[in-house]
Amino acid sequence: MRDQDLLALDEKEMRNVRGHKISMIFQDPMTSLNPSIPIGKQIEESLIIHLKMSREKAGARVCELLDLFQSRILTFQGSDFLTNSVAG
């Protein structure tokens, strides 16, 4: 990755790279999200691990992100976007 040899990094250094500089977004929801855990908790966990946020700050950020997502969904409500892309 640019001037950094990822193969030379130990696990701790690589964990710092993941989520900050590189990440993978799986398209299959069965492999990327756990349906038994609320989405907010899953996002919060990622913020705590990768961005070293406190639980309080991560919780507040999750609320901001979910509000933003809800606003975008409401913007598209009734359009083809909602029925074809978001719903499924």
Secondary structure by P-SEA (a helix, b strand, c coil): ccccccccccaaaaaaaccccbbbbbccccccccccccaaaaaaaaaaacccccaaaaaaaaaaaaaaaaaaaaaacccccccccccc
